[in-house]
Amino acid sequence: MSVATDLAPAPAPASASRAVGRLARRWAPGALGVVGIVAVWWLAAATVLAGTTTPTPLGVAQGFARDGIGFYVTHLSVTLEEAVRGFLVGNGLALALASLVLLVPALERLIMQVAVISYCLPLVAITPILYIVIGPPPAGEPSGTAVVLAALSVFFTTVVGAVLGFRSADPASLDVVSVFGGGRWQQLVRVRLVAALPGIIGALQVAAPAALLGAILGEYIGGVDRGVGPALVNAGQSMNAERAWGIALVCGLVAGAGYGLFALLARVATPWSSGSARTGQDGGAS
């Protein structure tokens, strides 16, 4: 009896080791990829690019330490505010128009044409026009031009993702709503919205980095005195390669964090879409 009692807890370490193994298999390729990129970058900067202004990873890290975290917080906070505002405005308008397509099908062609035109507009070319129309912001305030460009950067993707998601609803479920007297609005709220949720979150996942890029582009002519755009311009004019690379890498990390945030939201909000296949594979493997 005592021997059986002593052996009972034995499966716990095995279960923990399997969990660690799954995490290692999931994260190892990405970690190796990052290490490989840094190694190639370092090797190229020390050899074939030694005569250029390309800094080594160590030089970028030293430049980051010299500038301090306060420098990045000061500039990045303004750009993030512009990106978040544009993200909310662009995606809110896109979701409203996508819903209108389902409620008033006659407007679909017009709304999709507007979405395509917004996607085809060259952001760099329309930035001066927007700046003339909107004007410079007050000192220290976010740029309205950057907010508009961030909104334009996310509008098309979300409109298309939402419309395709709404149309993926099960016809049988839509018929049930109709049988019980529900109209297009009831179908939209009770059936189509649930069916479209994976597509909408996927579109928002792509829109998060796009909003940050649009905000940065808007700051180049947005008349702001703080932000990632002015910081990059100043780094270029002063030939401070370490600072320019540091700002670019920090922006990449922030954009990746936004992408990962919505990936996590997809796991939580739409487990039937994002996690069902993985659950089945893990169950089969175990």
C-alpha positions in Angstrom: 0.0 0.0 0.0 2.8 2.4 0.9 4.6 1.7 -2.4 1.5 2.5 -4.4 1.1 5.8 -2.5 4.7 6.8 -3.1 4.4 6.1 -6.9 1.1 8.0 -7.4 2.5 11.5 -8.0 5.0 10.2 -10.7 2.9 11.3 -13.8 3.1 15.0 -12.8 6.8 15.5 -13.9 6.1 13.6 -17.1 3.1 15.9 -17.9 5.2 19.0 -17.1 8.0 17.8 -19.4 5.5 17.3 -22.2 4.2 20.8 -21.7 7.8 22.2 -21.8 8.4 20.2 -24.9 5.4 21.6 -26.7 6.4 25.1 -25.7 10.0 24.5 -27.0 8.7 23.1 -30.3 6.5 26.1 -30.7 9.0 28.8 -29.9 12.3 27.3 -30.9 11.9 28.0 -34.7 11.2 31.7 -34.1 14.0 32.0 -31.6 16.4 30.4 -33.9 15.3 32.6 -36.7 15.9 35.8 -34.7 19.3 34.5 -33.6 20.1 33.7 -37.3 19.1 37.2 -38.5 21.2 38.9 -35.8 24.2 36.7 -36.6 23.9 37.5 -40.4 23.4 41.2 -39.6 26.5 41.2 -37.3 28.6 39.3 -39.8 27.6 41.6 -42.7 28.2 44.8 -40.7 31.7 43.5 -39.8 32.7 42.4 -43.3 31.1 43.4 -46.6 29.3 46.4 -45.1 32.2 47.5 -42.9 32.9 50.6 -45.0 29.3 51.9 -44.7 27.3 53.4 -41.9 25.5 50.1 -41.1 25.9 49.6 -37.3 26.4 46.3 -35.6 23.8 44.9 -33.2 26.1 45.9 -30.3 26.4 49.4 -31.7 22.6 49.7 -31.8 22.3 48.4 -28.3 24.9 50.9 -27.1 23.0 53.7 -28.9 19.8 52.7 -27.3 21.5 52.8 -23.9 22.9 56.3 -24.6 19.5 57.7 -25.7 17.7 56.1 -22.7 14.2 54.7 -22.4 12.8 58.2 -21.9 13.8 59.2 -25.4 11.8 56.4 -26.9 8.8 56.9 -24.6 8.6 60.6 -25.4 8.5 60.0 -29.2 6.7 56.7 -29.3 3.8 57.8 -27.1 2.7 60.5 -29.6 2.9 58.1 -32.5 1.0 55.4 -30.6 -1.8 57.8 -29.8 -2.1 58.7 -33.4 -2.1 55.1 -34.5 -4.7 54.1 -31.9 -7.0 57.0 -32.9 -6.6 56.1 -36.6 -7.1 52.4 -35.8 -10.4 53.1 -34.0 -11.7 55.5 -36.6 -10.7 53.5 -39.6 -11.9 50.1 -38.3 -15.1 51.6 -36.8 -16.0 53.1 -40.1 -15.1 49.9 -42.0 -17.3 47.7 -39.7 -20.2 50.1 -39.9 -20.0 50.1 -43.7 -19.6 46.3 -43.9 -22.7 46.0 -41.8 -24.6 48.4 -44.0 -23.7 46.1 -47.0 -25.7 43.3 -45.3 -28.6 45.5 -44.3 -28.8 47.4 -47.6 -27.4 45.2 -50.4 -28.0 47.9 -53.0 -25.1 49.9 -51.4 -22.6 47.1 -51.7 -21.1 48.2 -55.0 -20.7 51.8 -53.9 -19.1 50.8 -50.5 -16.7 48.3 -52.1 -15.6 50.9 -54.7 -14.9 53.4 -51.9 -12.9 50.7 -50.1 -10.8 49.9 -53.2 -10.2 53.6 -53.9 -9.0 54.1 -50.4 -6.6 51.2 -50.8 -5.2 52.4 -54.1 -4.5 56.0 -52.9 -0.8 56.5 -52.6 -0.4 57.6 -49.0 2.9 59.4 -49.6 1.3 61.5 -52.4 -1.8 62.5 -50.5 0.0 63.4 -47.2 0.8 67.0 -48.3 -2.8 67.4 -49.4 -4.1 66.2 -46.1 -1.7 68.4 -44.2 -2.9 71.5 -46.1 -6.5 70.6 -45.4 -6.1 69.6 -41.7 -3.3 71.9 -40.8 -0.5 71.6 -38.2 -1.4 70.4 -34.7 -0.8 72.5 -31.6 2.7 72.0 -30.0 3.1 68.6 -28.5 -0.2 67.3 -29.7 -0.8 64.4 -32.1 -1.0 65.1 -35.8 -4.4 65.0 -37.5 -2.7 64.1 -40.7 -1.1 61.0 -39.1 -4.5 59.9 -37.7 -6.1 60.1 -41.1 -3.3 58.2 -42.7 -3.5 55.5 -40.0 -7.3 55.2 -40.6 -6.8 54.9 -44.3 -4.1 52.2 -43.8 -6.6 49.9 -42.0 -9.9 50.7 -43.7 -9.8 48.4 -46.8 -8.5 45.3 -45.0 -11.2 45.5 -42.3 -14.1 46.2 -44.8 -13.1 43.1 -46.9 -12.5 40.9 -43.9 -15.8 41.8 -42.3 -17.9 41.5 -45.5 -16.5 38.0 -46.2 -17.0 37.0 -42.6 -20.6 38.2 -42.6 -21.3 36.1 -45.8 -19.8 33.0 -44.3 -22.8 32.6 -42.0 -24.6 29.2 -42.1 -27.7 29.6 -44.4 -29.7 27.1 -42.3 -29.2 29.4 -39.2 -30.2 32.4 -41.2 -33.4 30.5 -42.3 -34.2 29.7 -38.7 -34.1 33.4 -37.8 -36.3 34.2 -40.8 -38.8 31.6 -39.8 -39.2 33.1 -36.4 -39.9 36.5 -37.9 -36.4 38.0 -37.8 -35.2 40.4 -40.4 -31.8 41.3 -41.8 -30.9 43.1 -38.6 -31.7 40.0 -36.4 -29.7 37.8 -38.8 -26.8 40.2 -38.6 -26.7 40.4 -34.8 -27.6 36.8 -34.0 -25.9 34.8 -36.8 -23.7 36.8 -39.1 -21.7 38.6 -36.4 -20.7 35.4 -34.7 -19.7 33.8 -38.0 -17.7 36.9 -39.0 -15.8 37.2 -35.7 -12.8 35.2 -36.8 -12.5 37.2 -40.0 -12.9 40.5 -38.2 -10.3 39.7 -35.6 -8.0 38.5 -38.4 -8.4 41.8 -40.2 -7.8 43.8 -37.0 -4.7 41.7 -36.5 -3.3 42.9 -39.8 -4.6 46.4 -39.2 -2.6 46.9 -36.0 0.9 47.2 -37.6 -0.6 49.0 -40.6 -2.0 51.8 -38.3 1.4 52.3 -36.8 3.0 52.6 -40.2 0.4 55.0 -41.4 0.9 57.2 -38.4 4.6 57.3 -38.9 4.2 58.3 -42.6 1.8 61.1 -41.6 4.4 62.5 -39.1 6.9 63.2 -41.9 4.8 66.1 -43.1 2.4 66.3 -40.1 4.0 69.3 -38.5 4.7 67.5 -35.2 7.6 68.3 -33.0 7.5 64.9 -31.1 7.0 61.4 -32.6 8.7 58.6 -34.4 8.7 60.5 -37.7 10.6 63.6 -36.5 13.0 61.4 -34.5 13.8 59.4 -37.7 14.3 62.6 -39.7 16.6 64.1 -37.1 18.6 60.8 -36.9 19.0 60.8 -40.6 20.1 64.5 -40.8 22.6 64.0 -38.1 23.8 60.7 -39.6 23.1 58.8 -36.4 22.8 55.3 -37.8 22.5 53.6 -34.4 19.6 55.8 -33.3 17.8 55.3 -36.7 18.2 51.5 -36.4 17.2 51.5 -32.8 14.0 53.5 -33.6 13.2 51.1 -36.4 13.7 48.0 -34.3 11.5 49.4 -31.4 8.7 50.3 -33.9 9.0 46.7 -35.3 8.6 45.3 -31.8 5.6 47.5 -31.0 4.0 46.6 -34.3 4.6 42.9 -33.6 3.1 43.3 -30.1 0.0 44.7 -31.6 -0.2 41.8 -34.0 0.3 39.3 -31.2 -2.3 41.0 -29.0 -5.0 40.3 -31.6 -3.7 36.8 -32.2 -4.2 36.2 -28.5 -7.6 37.8 -28.7 -8.5 35.4 -31.5 -7.6 32.4 -29.3 -9.8 33.6 -26.5 -12.8 35.0 -28.4 -12.9 32.5 -31.3 -11.7 29.1 -29.9 -13.8 27.2 -32.4 -11.8 28.8 -35.2 -8.3 29.4 -33.9 -7.8 26.5 -31.5 -9.9 23.6 -32.7 -7.3 22.3 -35.2 -4.4 22.7 -32.8 -6.4 21.0 -30.0 -7.1 18.1 -32.2 -3.5 17.8 -33.2 -2.3 18.0 -29.6 -4.8 15.4 -28.5 -3.8 13.1 -31.2 -0.1 13.5 -30.4 -0.7 12.9 -26.7 
